[in-house]
Amino acid sequence: MRRSSIEGTLRAAWIAAVLAPLTVASVHAEELKVWRHGVLEAKSDAGFVFMVADGGFGKKQGLDIKILQFKGDALALRAMLADELDSYEGNPGAPIIAAGHGGGVKIAGCYWPGLTYAIYSKPGINSVADLKGKTFALSSPGSLPDLVVRAVLEKHNIPLNDVHFSVMGSDADRFKAVSAGIVDAGAASTGFMPIAKKNNVKLLVSIHDEVPNYLRFCINVSDKTLKERGDDLAHFLAAEMGAQRYALSHRAAVIALANKMTSAAPDDPRAAFVFDEVKHVSAIDPELKLPVDKLDWMQQLFVRTGNLKEPIDVKTLIVPEPRERALKLVGK
């Protein structure tokens, strides 16, 4: 064989060797299935919320998880029903209420059953009774802030008409509105507690103490997702299980991710506060159990507050099979 031919053969072999890993990586990337998941706008709990995508847990399950942020879970629900999402996480109140109006939404697992949420107020307001006649910042109807405040007022026998409600986007928007004196009180994550005092805001009540049966985050899916992507749903739930198992035992990683997603300074105390509170009250369940008893308590509450006309059978709202498959995928 001539020298030029030998050199050409060696060059071709070298190029093939260099490109082979890139080709394999490209094939693997193409094999990942895109999963669009809706979450609430990033705040101090973002280390837990975004871990499923940022930590690579989706890729382990063959998924390319795309996270889309919304100012309220009611907006995420609408996006899912418009086929813009495959799933979203939010309070189960909206799916329960939707079930009372014909359904279309199912609950596949609840990874954050503990409600780390609060009502903040101006310093002069000292009790829930003091909210009468005051202006209260909420999110859109059917969202977590809207429904939990109804629960608290119902517990204290305060008619909704006795409080003036103002709809404001995110938790951060409502906290800032209380701090600026635009409203008298507002509902937001307990993640704002470390900076409340310096912003002239006080913690009025912890929702976890007021209504302990109220669930915070469940993973909700549409009937279409269940029908067309049931296998991918099981893998997504497995990815979430893996992410939360990791997060609960890696404090520094969770805090760093939260600060990254919210552009917070490294010494911002909020992400650390959220992590420690989650651990203290066991707010997160990495097995994503489906607590039928708490869901039933919530639907009875919604009947009393007028969100539901009559009770529903909450067992028709949950879909346990994908979660059971997910447990096998990650190993119990």
LUMNUPA-809592 format. One record per atom (N, C-alpha, C, O): residue in three letters; z, x, y negated. Coordinates in steps of 0.1 Angstrom, whole numbers, plus 5000, padded with zeros to 4 digits. Layout:
alaZXY/...
//
This chain:
met500050095012/met500050005000/met500050094988/met500750194987/arg499250054978/arg499150134966/arg500450124958/arg501150024959/arg500650234949/arg501850234941/arg502050114932/arg503050054931/ser500850064926/ser500949954917/ser501249824924/ser501949734919/ser500849814937/ser501149694945/ser502649694948/ser503249584948/ile503149814952/ile504549824955/ile505449784943/ile506449714945/glu505049844931/glu505849814920/glu505749664916/glu506749604912/gly504649604918/gly504449454916/gly505349374925/gly505949274921/thr505449414938/thr506249344947/thr507749354944/thr508449264945/leu508149484941/leu509549504937/leu509949424925/leu511049374924/arg508949424915/arg509249354902/arg509449204905/arg510349134900/ala508549154914/ala508649004917/ala509948974924/ala510648874922/ala510349074933/ala511549054941/ala512749054931/ala513748974933/trp512749144922/trp513849164912/trp513949034903/trp515048984901/ile512848984899/ile512848864890/ile513448744898/ile514148664893/ala512948734911/ala513448624920/ala514948634922/ala515648534922/ala515448754923/ala516948774926/ala517748734913/ala518748674914/val517148774901/val517848734889/val517848584886/val518848534882/leu516748524889/leu516548384886/leu517148294896/leu517448174893/ala517448344908/ala517948254919/ala519248184915/ala519348064917/pro520248264910/pro521548194906/pro521348094895/pro521947984895/leu520348124886/leu520148024875/leu519547904880/leu519847794876/thr518647914890/thr517947804896/thr518947714903/thr518947594902/val519847774911/val520947704918/val521847634909/val522147514911/ala522147704898/ala523047634888/ala522347514882/ala522947414879/ser521047534879/ser520247424873/ser520247304882/ser520347184878/val520047334895/val519947224905/val521347154906/val521347024906/his522447234906/his523747174907/his524047084894/his524546974895/ala523547134883/ala523747054870/ala523046924871/ala523546824866/glu521846934876/glu520946804877/glu521546704887/glu521346584886/glu522346764897/glu522946674907/glu524146594902/glu524446494908/leu524746644891/leu525846574886/leu525446434880/leu524446424873/lys526146334883/lys525846204878/lys526646174865/lys527846204864/val526046134855/val526646104842/val527545984843/val527145874848/trp528845994838/trp529745884838/trp530245874824/trp530845964818/arg530045754817/arg530445734804/arg531745664803/arg531845544808/his532745724797/his534045674797/his534545654783/his534545754775/gly535045544779/gly535545514766/gly537045544765/gly537845504774/val537545604754/val538945624751/val539245594737/val538345574729/leu540445584733/leu540845564720/leu540745704712/leu540745804718/glu540545684699/glu540345804691/glu541445904693/glu542645874694/ala541046034694/ala541946144698/ala543146154689/ala543046154677/lys544346164695/lys545546184687/lys546446284696/lys545946354704/ser547746284694/ser548546384700/ser548646374715/ser549146464722/asp548246264721/asp548246244736/asp546946294742/asp546646274754/ala546046354734/ala544646384738/ala544646484750/ala543746494757/gly545746564751/gly545746664762/gly545746594776/gly545146644785/phe546346474777/phe546346394789/phe544946314790/phe544346314800/val544646254779/val543446164779/val542146234782/val541246184789/phe541946354776/phe540746434777/phe540646534788/phe539646594791/met541746544796/met541846644806/met540846624817/met540246714823/val540546494820/val539646464831/val538246524828/val537546554838/ala537846534816/ala536546584813/ala536646734809/ala535846814814/asp537546764801/asp537646904796/asp538147004807/asp537747124807/gly538846954816/gly539447044827/gly538447064839/gly538847134848/gly537247004838/gly536347024849/gly536546934861/gly535946964872/phe537446844861/phe537846764872/phe536646664876/phe536546634888/gly535846624867/gly534746544870/gly533646614878/gly533146564888/lys533446744875/lys532446824882/lys532846834897/lys531946844905/lys534146844899/lys534646854913/lys534246734921/lys534146744933/gln534046624914/gln533746494921/gln532246464919/gln531846344922/gly531446554914/gly530046534913/gly529646454901/gly528546394900/leu530546454891/leu530246374879/leu530246454866/leu531046554865/asp529346424857/asp529346474844/asp529946374834/asp529346284830/ile531246384832/ile532046284824/ile531846294809/ile532146404804/lys531246194803/lys531046194789/lys532046104783/lys532145984786/ile532946154774/ile533946084767/ile533446034754/ile532946104745/leu533645904751/leu533245844739/leu534545784733/leu535245714739/gln534745804720/gln535945764713/gln535745644705/gln534745614699/phe536845554705/phe536745424697/phe538045414690/phe539145464694/lys538045344678/lys539245324670/lys540145214677/lys541345214673/gly539645134686/gly540545034693/gly539945004706/gly538745014708/asp540844964716/asp540344934729/asp539544814730/asp538644794739/ala539744724720/ala538844604720/ala537444634717/ala536444574722/leu537244744709/leu535844794706/leu535244854718/leu534044844721/ala536044924726/ala535644994738/ala535244884748/ala534244904756/leu535944784749/leu535644674758/leu534244614755/leu533444594764/arg534044594742/arg532744534738/arg531544634742/arg530544594746/ala531844764740/ala530844864743/ala530544864758/ala529344874762/met531544844766/met531344844781/met530544714785/met529644724793/leu530844604779/leu530144484783/leu528744484778/leu527844414783/ala528444574768/ala527044594763/ala526344704771/ala525244744767/asp526944744782/asp526444844790/asp526244984784/asp525445064788/glu527145014774/glu527145144768/glu528145234774/glu528145354771/leu529045184783/leu530045254790/leu530045214804/leu529645104808/asp530545304813/asp530745274827/asp532145234829/asp532445154839/ser533045274821/ser534445244821/ser535145274808/ser534545344800/tyr536345214806/tyr537045254794/tyr538545244798/tyr538945164807/glu539445314791/glu540845304793/glu541445234781/glu541145264769/gly542345144783/gly542945064773/gly544044984779/gly544244974791/asn544744904770/asn545744814775/asn545144704783/asn544044664780/pro545744664794/pro545144554803/pro545244414796/pro544744324803/gly545744404784/gly545744274778/gly544444214776/gly544144094779/ala543444294771/ala542044244769/ala541444194782/ala540844084782/pro541444274793/pro540944224806/pro541644094811/pro540944004816/ile542944084809/ile543643964813/ile543143844805/ile542943734811/ile543043864792/ile542543754784/ile541143714787/ile540743604787/ala540343814789/ala538943794793/ala538843714806/ala537943634807/ala539743744815/ala539743664828/ala540043514826/ala539543434833/gly540743484815/gly541043354812/gly539843284806/gly539843154804/his538843364802/his537643304796/his536343334804/his535243334798/gly536543344817/gly535343364826/gly535243504832/gly534343514841/gly536043594828/gly536043724835/gly535043824831/gly534643824819/gly534543904840/gly533544004837/gly534144144836/gly533344244836/val535444154837/val536144284836/val537244294847/val537844194850/lys537344414853/lys538244434864/lys539144554861/lys538644644853/ile540344564866/ile541244674864/ile541244754877/ile541544704888/ala540844884876/ala540644974888/ala541845064890/ala542045114901/gly542745084880/gly543945164882/gly544645184869/gly543945184858/cys545945214869/cys546645224857/cys547345364857/cys548345384864/tyr546845454849/tyr547345594850/tyr548445614839/tyr549245714840/trp548545524830/trp549645544819/trp550345414818/trp550245344808/pro551245374828/pro551945244827/pro553045244817/pro553345134812/gly553645354814/gly554745354804/gly554245344790/gly553345424786/leu554745254782/leu554245234769/leu554845324758/leu555945284753/thr554345434756/thr554845534746/thr554245484732/thr553245554727/tyr554845384727/tyr554245324714/tyr555445274706/tyr556545264711/ala555245254693/ala556345214684/ala555845134673/ala554745124670/ile556845074666/ile556645004653/ile557345094642/ile558545124643/tyr556545134633/tyr557045214622/tyr557145134609/tyr556445034608/ser558045164600/ser558245084588/ser558745174576/ser559045284578/lys558745104565/lys559345174553/lys560845184555/lys561345104563/pro561445274549/pro562945294551/pro563745174549/pro564845154555/gly563345084540/gly564244964536/gly564244854547/gly565044764546/ile563344864557/ile563344764567/ile564144814579/ile563944924584/asn565144734583/asn566144784592/asn566244714605/asn566944754615/ser565444604607/ser565444534619/ser564044454620/ser563344444611/val563844404632/val562644324635/val562644204626/val561644154621/ala563844144624/ala564044024616/ala563544054602/ala563143954595/asp563644174597/asp563344204583/asp561744204581/asp561344214570/leu561044194592/leu559544184591/leu559044054585/leu557844044582/lys559943954585/lys559543824579/lys559043834565/lys559743894557/gly557843784562/gly557343794549/gly556743924545/gly556243944534/lys556744024555/lys556244154552/lys554744164557/lys554244084564/thr554044274552/thr552744304556/thr552744404567/thr553344514566/phe552044374578/phe552044454590/phe550644494594/phe549744414594/ala550544634596/ala549144684600/ala548944684615/ala549744734623/leu547844614619/leu547444604633/leu546044664635/leu545344704625/ser545544654647/ser544144684650/ser543544544652/ser544044444649/ser542344554658/ser541544424660/ser542144334670/ser542944374678/pro541944204669/pro542544104679/pro542244144693/pro541044184697/gly543244134701/gly543144164716/gly543344314719/gly543444354730/ser543544394708/ser543844534710/ser545344554714/ser546144464713/leu545644674718/leu547044704721/leu548044684710/leu549044614712/pro547744734697/pro548744704686/pro548844554684/pro550044504681/asp547844484684/asp547844334682/asp548744264692/asp549644184689/leu548544294705/leu549244224716/leu550644264717/leu551544184720/val550944394715/val552344434717/val553244384706/val554444354707/val552644384694/val553444324682/val553744174685/val554844134681/arg552744104690/arg553043964693/arg554143954703/arg555043864702/ala554244054713/ala555244044723/ala556644074717/ala557644004720/val556744164707/val557944194701/val558444084692/val559644044692/leu557544024684/leu557943914676/leu558343794684/leu559243724681/glu557643774696/glu558043664705/glu559443684710/glu560143584711/lys559743804714/lys561043834719/lys562143804709/lys563243754712/his561843824696/his562843804685/his562743674678/his563243644668/asn561943584685/asn561743444680/asn561243434665/asn561643354657/ile560343524662/ile559743524648/ile558343474649/ile557443534656/pro558043354643/pro556643304643/pro555643394637/pro555943464627/leu554443394643/leu553443484637/leu553143454623/leu552743544615/asn553243324619/asn552943284605/asn553943344595/asn553643344583/asp555043394600/asp556043454591/asp555743594587/asp556443654579/val554643654593/val554343794590/val552843794586/val552043724591/his552543884576/his551243894570/his550544014577/his551044124576/phe549443994585/phe548844094592/phe547644154585/phe546844084578/ser547444284586/ser546344354580/ser545644444591/ser546344524596/val544444424593/val543744494604/val543244634598/val542544644588/met543744744605/met543444874601/met543044954614/met543844944624/gly542045034614/gly541445104625/gly542345164635/gly542745104645/ser542645294633/ser543245374643/ser544845384641/ser545345334631/asp545545444651/asp546945464649/asp547245554637/asp548145524629/ala546345654635/ala546545744623/ala546345664610/ala547145684600/asp545445574610/asp545145494598/asp546345404595/asp546745394583/arg546945344605/arg548145254603/arg549345334599/arg550145294590/phe549545454605/phe550745534601/phe550545584586/phe551545574579/lys549345624582/lys549145664569/lys549345544559/lys549845564548/ala548945424563/ala549145314554/ala550645284552/ala551045244541/val551445294562/val552945274560/val553445384551/val554245354542/ser553045514554/ser553545624546/ser553145604531/ser553945644522/ala551945554528/ala551545544514/ala552045414508/ala551845394496/gly552745334515/gly553245204510/gly552245094508/gly552544994502/ile551145114515/ile550045004514/ile550544884522/ile550244774519/val551244914534/val551844804542/val553244834544/val553744944541/asp554044734549/asp555444754551/asp555744814565/asp556744884567/ala554844784575/ala555144834588/ala553744844596/ala552744784591/gly553844904607/gly552544924615/gly552944974629/gly553945034631/ala551944944638/ala552144984652/ala551345114654/ala550145114650/ala551945214661/ala551245334664/ala551945414675/ala553045374679/ser551245514680/ser551845594691/ser553145664687/ser553345684675/thr554045684696/thr555245754693/thr555045904690/thr555945974686/gly553745944692/gly553446084688/gly553646114674/gly553646234670/phe553746014665/phe553946034651/phe555446054647/phe555746084636/met556346034657/met557746044654/met558146174648/met559046174639/pro557646294653/pro558146414647/pro557746434632/pro558446514626/ile556846364627/ile556446374613/ile556746254605/ile556446244593/ala557446164611/ala557846034604/ala558746054592/ala558346004581/lys559746124593/lys560746144582/lys560146204570/lys560346164559/lys559346314572/lys558846384560/lys557746304554/lys557346334542/asn557246194561/asn556246104555/asn556845974549/asn556145884546/asn558245974548/asn558945864543/asn558745734552/asn558645624547/val558645764565/val558445654574/val559545654585/val560045764588/lys560045544589/lys561145534599/lys560645464612/lys559745384612/leu561245504623/leu560945434636/leu561745314636/leu563045314635/leu561145194636/leu561845074636/leu562345034650/leu563445014653/val561345034659/val561645004674/val560745084682/val559545104679/ser561145124694/ser560345174705/ser559845064713/ser560644984719/ile558545044715/ile558044934723/ile558444954738/ile558644854745/his558645074742/his559045094756/his560445034758/his560644984769/asp561245034748/asp562644974750/asp562544824748/asp563244754754/glu561644784739/glu561644634736/glu560944554747/glu561444454751/val559844604752/val559044534762/val558644634773/val557544674774/pro559644674782/pro559344774792/pro558344744802/pro557744834809/asn558044614804/asn557044574814/asn555544584809/asn554644554816/tyr555444614796/tyr554044614790/tyr553444744793/tyr553944854790/leu552244734800/leu551544854804/leu550744914793/leu550244834784/arg550545044792/arg549745104782/arg548245114785/arg547445044780/phe547945214794/phe546545234797/phe546245204812/phe546845254821/cys545245124814/cys544545104827/cys543145144825/cys542545134814/ile542545174836/ile541045204836/ile540345074840/ile540545024851/asn539545024831/asn538844904832/asn537344924834/asn536745004828/val536844834843/val535344844846/val534744704845/val535444604847/ser533444704844/ser532744574844/ser532344544858/ser532344624867/asp532044414860/asp531444374873/asp530244444876/asp529944474888/lys529444484866/lys528144554869/lys528444694874/lys527744744883/thr529444764868/thr529844894873/thr530244884888/thr529844974896/leu531044784891/leu531544774904/leu530344754914/leu530344804925/lys529444674910/lys528344634919/lys527344754920/lys526844774932/glu527044824910/glu526044924910/glu526545064912/glu525745154916/arg527845094908/arg528245234909/arg529645234915/arg530545314910/gly529945164925/gly531245154932/gly531645294937/gly532745334936/asp530645364943/asp531045494949/asp531345594938/asp532345674939/asp530545594927/asp530845684916/asp532245654909/asp532845744904/leu532545524909/leu533845484904/leu534945544912/leu535945594906/ala534845544925/ala535945604933/ala536045754930/ala537145814929/his534945824928/his534945964924/his535545984910/his536246084908/phe535245894901/phe535845904887/phe537345884888/phe538145964882/leu537845794896/leu539245774897/leu539945894904/leu541045934900/ala539245954913/ala539746074920/ala539846194909/ala540746264909/ala538846194901/ala538846304890/ala540046274881/ala540746374877/glu540346154877/glu541446124869/glu542746154876/glu543646204869/met542846124888/met544046164896/met544346314896/met545446354893/gly543246384898/gly543346534898/gly543746584884/gly544546674883/ala543146524874/ala543446564860/ala544946544856/ala545546624850/gln545446424860/gln546846394856/gln547846474865/gln548946504860/arg547546494877/arg548446584885/arg548546724879/arg549646774877/tyr547346774874/tyr547346904868/tyr548146904855/tyr548946984852/ala547846794847/ala548346794833/ala549946784834/ala550546854826/leu550446704843/leu551946694843/leu552646814846/leu553846824844/ser551946914852/ser552647044856/ser552147154847/ser552447274850/his551347134837/his550847244829/his551047204814/his550047164807/arg552247214809/arg552547174795/arg551747244785/arg551247184776/ala551647374786/ala550947454776/ala549447414775/ala548847404764/ala548847394786/ala547447354786/ala547247214780/ala546247194773/val548147124782/val548046984777/val548246994761/val547446934754/ile549147074757/ile549347084742/ile548147154736/ile547747104725/ala547647254742/ala546547324736/ala545347234735/ala544547234725/leu545047154745/leu543947064745/leu544046954735/leu543146924728/ala545346904733/ala545546804723/ala545346854709/ala544646794701/asn545746974707/asn545547044694/asn544147064691/asn543647054680/lys543447104701/lys541947134700/lys541247004696/lys540347004688/met541546894703/met540846764701/met541146704688/met540346624682/thr542346734682/thr542746674670/thr542646774658/thr543046734647/ser542246894661/ser542147004651/ser543547024644/ser543647054632/ala544547014652/ala545947034647/ala546247184648/ala545747254655/ala547147224639/ala547647354638/ala548447394651/ala549047304657/pro548447514655/pro549147554668/pro550647514667/pro551247494678/asp551247514655/asp552647484654/asp552947334651/asp554147294648/asp551947254652/asp552147104650/asp553047054661/asp552647074673/pro554046984658/pro555046944669/pro554646824677/pro555346794687/arg553646754673/arg553346624679/arg552946624694/arg553446544702/ala552046714697/ala551546724711/ala552646754721/ala552746704732/ala553546854716/ala554646894725/ala555646774727/ala556146754737/phe555846694716/phe556746584716/phe556246484726/phe556946424735/val554846454726/val554246354735/val554446404749/val554846324758/phe554146524752/phe554246574766/phe555746554771/phe555946504782/asp556646594763/asp558046584767/asp558546444769/asp559246414778/glu558046354761/glu558346214762/glu557746154775/glu558446074782/val556546184777/val555846144789/val556646184802/val556846094811/lys557046304802/lys557846354814/lys559246284814/lys559646244825/his559846264803/his561146204802/his561246064807/his562146024815/val560245984803/val560245844807/val559245814819/val559045694822/ser558745914825/ser557745904836/ser556645804832/ser556345704840/ala556045824821/ala555045734815/ala553745734823/ala553045634823/ile553445854829/ile552145864836/ile552245864851/ile553145924856/asp551345784857/asp551345774872/asp550045834877/asp548945774876/pro550045954882/pro548846024887/pro548145954899/pro547045994902/glu548845864905/glu548245784916/glu547545664911/glu546845594919/leu547645624899/leu546945514893/leu547245384900/leu546345304903/lys548445354903/lys548845234910/lys548445114902/lys548245124890/leu548345004909/leu548044874902/leu549244784903/leu549444714913/pro550144784893/pro551444714893/pro551244564890/pro551244514879/val551044484901/val550744344900/val551844274893/val551644174885/asp553144314895/asp554244244889/asp554244254874/asp554544154867/lys553844374869/lys553844384854/lys552644314848/lys552644264837/leu551544314855/leu550344244851/leu550644094850/leu550144024841/asp551344044860/asp551743904860/asp552643874848/asp552543764842/trp553643964845/trp554543944834/trp553743934821/trp554043854812/met552744024820/met551844024808/met551143894806/met551043844795/gln550543844817/gln549743724815/gln550643604812/gln550143514805/gln551843604817/gln552743494813/gln553143504798/gln553343404791/leu553243634794/leu553543654779/leu552443604771/leu552643534761/phe551143624775/phe550043584767/phe549843424767/phe549343374757/val550443364777/val550443214777/val551443174766/val551143074758/arg552543234765/arg553543204755/arg553143234741/arg553443154732/thr552343344739/thr551943374726/thr550643314722/thr550143324710/gly550043234731/gly548843154727/gly547543234730/gly546443184726/asn547643354736/asn546343424738/asn545643374751/asn544443384752/leu546443314760/leu545843244771/leu546243094772/leu547343064768/lys545343014775/lys545642874776/lys546442834788/lys547342754787/glu546242904799/glu546942874811/glu547043004820/glu546143094818/pro547943014829/pro548143134837/pro546943154846/pro546143064849/ile546743284850/ile545643324859/ile546243394871/ile547443434871/asp545543404882/asp545943484893/asp545543624891/asp544343654892/val546443714887/val546143854883/val545543924895/val544944034893/lys545843884907/lys545243954919/lys543743944919/lys543044034925/thr543143844913/thr541743834912/thr541143934901/thr539943954900/leu542043994894/leu541644084883/leu541544224887/leu540944314881/ile542344264898/ile542344404902/ile541344434913/ile541044344921/val540944554914/val540044604925/val540644724931/val540444834926/pro541444704942/pro542144824948/pro541344914956/pro541745034958/glu540144874961/glu539444954971/glu538945084965/glu539045184972/pro538345094953/pro537945224948/pro539145324946/pro538945444949/arg540245274942/arg541445354941/arg541845414955/arg542245534956/glu541845324965/glu542245374978/glu541245484983/glu541745574990/arg539945464980/arg539045574984/arg539245704976/arg539145814981/ala539645684963/ala539945804955/ala541145884960/ala541146004960/leu542145814965/leu543345874970/leu542945964982/leu543446074984/lys542045914990/lys541545995002/lys540746114997/lys540846225004/leu540046104986/leu539146214981/leu540046324976/leu539746444978/val541146294970/val542046404964/val543146444973/val543746544972/gly543446354983/gly544546384992/gly545846334987/gly546246374975/lys546546254994/lys547846194989/lys548846304987/lys550046274983/
//
